[in-house]
């Protein structure tokens, strides 16, 4: 869907995505001082991370319902207000239960921010720039967790953990204000009914599965298995129920679209590797190389920043050439350089680790944004919120697998080596090598899937053919020069029997739009005797006084609407219909490569729809 200010809206969405991922690890750095201050143990303080993860995961499927039910701006402000309230509760906490309550409130907002941000981006991004905008979103989700560790380390060096929550409250307030001023209601509301049973089933299912994955290596294996079985069974009941509902909480049709399903898996594989390496490298540097937590984070920071530059560039490449080259190249880089890390880490050099990690994280930047754009581009418009929900749920699962599986393997290898007499350094080195090779194995699977996706043609499986706009639009478009007068515009409008025309500059770029209504409203405002079109019809001869003639000689561009809403020639017909309805327009210019190639109006669409009905009836007979 086209917006008059998509860049500003995407900035707000990207800021929200950054905050959501920033907050996931922001407080984790302060676990040690929190344990001391609130007198709790390791197993207790870990619930700040576990409860946060589970709370965020539960809200992901609910966000799809809320996005289709509540106008975009109020929903966004409500979500960010949860971050503010939760942060303030945590900052004022003097006991662990209150701090945990604040963290859970934060999680409820965080779980909705990323899917809402992705949906907003899909709504406002021009089709030809979808990859670029999704690349920006991907860059922010990558930057968030990496930057949070550094910021938290710096703040804790001169203050206590309460300051972390006050700082995040301030960032959330800034996001709230940005949304209040820059965001508009862009979602197409369908007002679905909430199936409470589905919410309960998916919530408990996700809690069970994610809890099992996150604790299988660090807690009771029996409890983890029981949680996984319960979660899997309830997930089965949830999926079965969705097929029976006329308005499911999550529409399962996106999973039947093969490119989308494969894209979700590819996205998860990339995220698993990045989550894993972002944890394993600092652990190794601190345990085997004697680095501080801040020093380890700073070692990775150049790679993270470079990936944020690469991600939008990868999006632009996707917009022009698709994902055929980007995805295999990204996984090849990850595979090769995780192997290099596995065998060259024993040098003891921070620089070597930092340099070898750059291609790994940059490889992920070539994957995450493009594969999300690739996957979602196969879905019909009304399925986008459900597709985003599936993608966001995969994000949560990938985070659990990346952190728990790899840290579990690392710890198991270290313990095994030390049990056989190895020193701490050798044990940590062997653990790092095994996890590096495991990451390379994940990347190899991703590479195979990425090569498989090259056979898909993004446009071939869309339900709606992209040539509809070209076939029904008017190509003989009348325009008026920006230097022309109102009188010139009126003559053109009346002679050609149109309601309005685009205003162009001397190089044929659209700089405005002038309609008969614009002209009449301007004259009524400026001329004391002129009230409406009937006043103009009643005037003759002497009625056209000097004042009116002066007004008629005003340049068109001074009266025309400057914010012109346009559509791309490859946009879906449904998007065009929503634009006409939302902005109460009769017609909009059709663009291609920055140039106007036609005009589409409501009568064109009505005629096309009627002809389609007639054809369908004839076929049925």
N, C-alpha and C positions, 0 to 999 in steps of 0.2 A: 504494500500500500504506500502511496506517495504522500509525503508530508511537506508542508511549506518550510520546515526547518529540521530536517532529519539529522543533521550534524549535531545540533545542540541537544536533541533528544537522546542520540546515541552516546554523547558525552555523559549525560546523567546515568544512562543504563550501564555504561562501562565503569563509572565511579561506584555504582552500587555493587557491581560484580567484584570490583577490587575490594571493597569493604567486606563482602561476604567471605572471600577467601583469606583476606588479611586477618580476620577475626578468628579463623579456625585454629591458628597456631600462636596467636598474639599472647595469650595468657599462659600457654604451656611453659614458656621460658621462666615464669615466676613460680613454678610449682614448689621449688625448694623453700623460698622465703614464705610462701603461703603455709606450707607445712609447719614451719617454725612459729609463725605468727598466730595461726589458728589451732595449733597443737593437734594436728591430724597426721596419719601415716601415709605411706606411698599408695597403698591400695585405696584409701579414701580419697586422696587428692586426685587420683586418676579419673574419678567420676566427673570431674570438671571437663575432661576431654570426652569421656564415653557418653555422658548424658547430653553433652552438646552435639555430638555426632548423631545420636539417635533422634534427638529433637529436631534437628535440621532435616534428617532423612524423612521423618514422618510428614513434614510440611511440604515436601516436594510434590507428591501427588495431589495434595489439597490445593496447591497453587494453581493447577490447571483449571480446577473448578472456579476458584475465586477470580482468575483472570478473565473468564468468560461471563462472570456474574456481576462483578463490581467495576465501575469505570476506572480506567487506568490510573489517573492521577490520585484519586482518593485511596486506591489500593496501595500505590507506591508510598504515599505519605504514611498510611497506617503501618506498613511493613517497616519503614525506616524508624517510625516512632517506637516500635518494639525494641529496636537496637538501642535507642536512646534510653528508654525506661529500664531495660535490662542492665545497661552499663551503669546507670546511676544507682540502681539497687546494689549491684556488685561493688561499686566504689565506696558505698556507705556501709558495706557489710562488716560486722564485728564478729560474726560466727560463720562456720562453714555452711550450714543449711541455707542461710540467707545468700551467701555468695553463689551457691549452687542454683538457687532459685533465679537469681539474676542472670546466670549463665544460660539457663534453660529458656528464659524469656528472650534473650539474645538469639538463641538457636531457632526459635519459632520464626523470627524475622529473617534470619540468614537463610533458612531453608527455602524461603520464597523469593529471595532477591535475585539469585542467578537465573532461575526459570523465567521470572517476570522480566528481567533485563534482556534475556534472549528473545522472548516473545515480542517485546517492544522493538528490538532491533529488526526482527523479521517484518514487523508491521511497517516501519518507516523507511527501511533501506530500499533505495531504488534497485531493481533487479540486477542492473549492470554493476552495482557496487556492493552487492551482498557479501561477497568474499572479503572485501576490504573492511567492512564494518564488523563482520564476525571475527576477522583477524584482530581487530582492536579489542573486542570482547575477550578473545583468547589470551591476548597479551596481558590484560588486566588480571585475569584469573591466575595466570602464571606468576605475575609480579607480586600479588597479594601475600601468599604464604611465605615467600622468600624475604620480602622486605619487612614483614612483621617481626621476624626473629631478630633482625638487625636493630629495628627501632626499639623493640622491647629490651634488648640487651643494653642499648645506650641509655634508655630511661632508667633502668634498674641500677645503673652504675652510679646514679646520684639521687635516687629517690626510692620509694617502696612500691609494692605492686598496686596499691590503690591508684597511683598516678596513671598506670596503664589503662585502667577503666575510664578514668576521667578524660584521657586523650581520645579514646575510642568514642566516648560520648560526644566529644566535640566534633570529631570527623563525621559521625552519624548525623549530628545536627546540621553540619554543612551540606551533607547529602540531602537532608530533608528540605533545606532552604533552596537548594539547586532544583530539586524536583518541583517545589511549589512555584518557582518562577519560570522554569524552562520546559516542564513536561506538559503535555496535553493528553486528552482522552483519545487514544489511538486505537484501542481494541474494538473489535466488532463483537458486541455483547449478544449472547444467545440465551442468557438467563436460564441455565440448566438447573434442575432440581438436585439437591444434595442427597445422595444415598448414604445414610449414616452407617449402615451395615458394611458397606464397601470401605468406608473410612476406617472403621475398627479393624477389619480384616487386613487391609494393606499396612496399617500402622503397626499392628502386632507382628505381622509377617516380616516387615523390614527391620523392626527392632530385634526379632529373633535371629534373622540371618546376619545382620551387621554385628550384633553382639557376639555371635559365634565366630565370625571371621576375625573380629578384633581381639578375641580372648583365647583362641585355640592354642596359641603358643605361650601365653602368659598366665593362664588361669587353669581351671579344672577342665580337662579334655572332655570328661563325661558331661559336665554342664554345657559346654560349648556344643557338643553333638546333640544333646536334647534340645537346646535352643534352635539349632539349625533345622532339626526335623520338624519341630513345631512351626517354625517360620516357613519352611518349604510347604508344609501341608496347608497352612492358612493362605499362602500365596496361590496355591492350586485352587482353593475355594474362591479366592478373590477373582482369579482369571475366569473361572467357570461362571461366576455371577455376572461379570461384565458382559459376557456374551448374551445374557438373557435380558439385560436392562435396555430400555429404549433410550435412556440418557445415562450411559455409564460414567463412572467417575474418571476412568481412563479408557479412551477408545483404543482397542487393540489392533485396529486396522493398520496403523503404521508398521507393526511387526510383520505384517504380511507382505510389505514392500521390501523385496530382497536387498536392493541397494541401501535402503535405510537401515535394515537390521545389521548388515555387514558393516556399515559405517559406524553404528553404535559400538560394535565390538572393537573396531579399529581405534576408535576414540578412547575406549576403556584401556586397551593395551598400552597406548601411548601414555595415558595418565598413570597407570600402574607403575611403569618404568620411572616416570618423573617423580612421583610421590616417593618411590622406593629410594632412588638415588639421592633425593634431597634429604632423606633421613640417614641413610647408610654412610654417605661421605662424611657428614659432620660427626657421626658416632665414631667412625674409624679415626678421624683426625684428632678427636679428643682423647680416645682411649689408647691409641697406639703412637700418636705423634705429639701428644702433649699440648694440643691447641686448646684455647679457651672457646666457649660456645660462640662468643662474638667473633673471634678470629676465624673460626671455621665457617661461619655464615658469611663473613666478608670475603673469604676465598671464593665462594660460589657466586657472589654478587655480580661480578663482571659478566659472567655467562647469562645470568638472569636478565640483566639490563640489555644485553645484545639480543636476546631472544625477543624482548619487547619491541625492538626495532625491526627484527626479521618478520614478526607475525603480521603486521599490516602489509608489508611488502609481499608476503606469501598470499595474502588475501587478494591483492591486486593481480598477481599472477593467475590466481584461480579465476578471477573475473574474466580474464582474457583467454586463458588456455585450459581451464578446468583443473581437476585434481590428478589427472593421469600421470604426471611427472612428479608432482610435489610429494604425494604420499609414499611412493617407493623410495624416493631420494631421502626423505626424512627418516624412514625406518632403516635404510642402509647406513646412514650416518650414526644412528643410535646403536645399531648392532656392532659396527666396526669399532666405535670408540668406547663402548662399554667393555668390549673384549680388551682393548688397549688399557683401559683403567684397571681391569682385573689382573693384568700381568705386569704393569709398570708402576703400580702404586707403591711398591716397596722401596722406591728411590728415596722416600722421606722428604720430598720436595713439595711444598705447598704450590709452587708455581706449576709444576707438571700436572698436579691434580686439577688445578684451575683451568689450564690450557686444554687438557683432554676432556674436561667436562663441557667446554663451550660447544663442540659439535653435537653432543648429546642433547643439551637443552635447546639448541637451535634446530636440531632435527625435529624435536617435538613441536616447535613453532611452525614448522612446515606442514605439520599434520593436523593439529587440534582445530584451528580455525577453518581451514579448507575442508576437513572431513565433516565438520558440523554443517557447513554450507552445502556440501555435496549431498549429505544424507537428507537434510530438511528440504532441499530443492525438489525431491521426488514426491513430496507429500502435497495433497490438496490443501488449500488455504485453511479450511475448517479443521484440519487435522494437525496443524502446526502446534497448538498448545499441548496436545497429547504427545506429539513427537518430542517436543522440548522436555516434557515430563519424563519420558523414557530416557532421554539423553542425560538429564540432570540426575536421575536415579542412578544411572550408570556411573556418573561422576562420584557419587557417594560410595558406591560399592568399590570402585577402583581405588579410592582413597584408603578404604579399609584393607583391601588386598595388598596394596603397595606398602602400607606401613606395617601391618601385622605379619604378613607372610615373609617379607624380606628381613624384618628385624628378628622374627622367629628363627629363620634359617641361619642368619648371622650368629645369633646367640647360641644356637645348637652346635654349630661348627666350632665356635670358640670354646664352649664347654667341653666338647669332645676332644679337641686338641690338647687342652690343658689337663684333661683327665689322663691323657697318655704322656704327660710330662713336658709338653711344650711350654715356653714362656708366654707371657701376656702378648708381647708384640707379634710373635709367630702365630699365635692363635687368632689374633685380630686380623692379621694379614691373610691367613687362610680363609677366614670368614668373609672378608671383603672380596677375595678372589671368587669364591663360590657364588656370592650374591651378584657379582658383576657378570659372571657367566649366565646366571639365571635371568638377569635382565636382558642379556643378549639373546637368549632363547625366546623370551617374550617378543623381542623386537623382530626376530626371524619369522615368527608366526605372523606378526603384523605385516611384514614385508610380503609374505605370500598372499595375504588377504588384499593388500594394497595393489599388487599386480593383478589380482583377480578383478578388482573394481574397474580396471581400464576397459573392460569389455562393455561396460554400461554406457549408454548414451543418455545423458541427463534429461534431454528433452523428449526422448522417444517414448518413455513410459508415463508421461504426464497425461492425466485424463483429458485436459483441455488443450487443443491444438494451439500453438503460439501464433498461427497466421490469422486468427479471427479478426483482430483489430485491423490488420492490413486490408482484409477483405471487405470490411464494412465501413471503414472510415472514409471521409471525404478527402480526396487529394487535391481538389481545386480550391485551396484555401484562400480567402480574401484577407488581405492585411492592410494596415494603414501605417504610414511612416510616423515616427515619433515627432517629426517636425511639422506634420500636417495640423490643420486647425480642427476645432470641433465641427465646424461647418462641413469640412471635407469628410470627416468621419460619418456625420449624419447622412450626407449624400450617398456614401458607399453603403451604409446600412439599409437605407430605404431602396436604393436601386437594386441591390442584390438580394433584398428581402431576407436579411439575416438579423439576428438579435444582438450580435456583437462580433468583434474582430480582434485578433492579436495586434499589438503595436510592436513594430520592429525598428531596429536602428539601421544605420547605413551598411552594416555587414550582415543583415538578415537575422540577427539574434533577437529573440523575443525579450522585450523590456517592459511589457505591460499588456493589459487587456482592457478594451473599452467596449461597453455595452450601451444599448439604448437607455437602459435604466440609469447607468452612471451619468449620462449626459443630461437626462431630464432632472435627476436629483441635483446636479450641480447648478443647472439653470434656476431651479426652484429656490435654491439656497441663496443665489447671488442676485436674482432679479426680483424686485418687490411686487410686481404684478403677475409673476409667473408662479403658479401653484402646482400644476400637473399637466399631463398631456392634453387634457381638454382645454386648458388655458391656451396652449400653443395652437390648437386647432381653431380656436375662436379668434385668434389674432389675424389681421389682414392689413396690408398696406401700412397705414400709420402706426399700427400696433407694434411693428418692429422698430422700436426706437433706437437711438444711438447706443444706449446702455446694453441692449440685447445684442446689437451687432458687435459691440466690443467683446462681449462674452463669447460670441460665436467664433471670434478670431483667436481665442486662447488656444495654445498648443495642446494637442491631444495628450501628450505625456504628462501634463500638469493635472489632468483629470483622471487618467486611466489608473486602474488598480495595478500597483507595482508588483505585488506578490502573486505571481502567476503559478497556478497549480497545473502541472503537466503529467503525462503518463508516457512510459516507454512503449515502443512498438511491440516489444516482446512480453509486456505485462499481461496477466490473466484478465479475462473479461470481468470476472467477479470483482477483482480489485478496482477496475474502472467504475463499475456500478456502485461500489461502496464510496468511492470518491465523490461521484455525482450526488449521491444521497446525503453524505455527511456534510458537504460544503454547500448544498443546495445550488448546484450548478446545472446549467443546461448543456454545456459543452466544455471540452478541454482539449488543448493541443496535444498531438501525438508526436513524440520526439524519437530520434535515432541518431546516435553519435553527436548529440548536442545540437542537432538541426531539426526544425519542424518539418515533418513529412506529411502531415494530415491533421484532420480535426474529427473528433468523435463526439457525437451528441446523443441525447437520450432517445431521439426518434430513430437514429441508426440502430441502437440496441433493441428498441421495441420491435422494429421491423424484422431484425434478425431473429428475435425470440419467437415472433409469430410464424415466420417461415419455418423455423425449426419444428414448431408444434405441428404445422401443416404436413411437413415431411414425415414426422414420426407417425402421425395419424394414417398417412397413406401407406406407410410400411406395415403398420399394424393390420390394416385391412387386407 
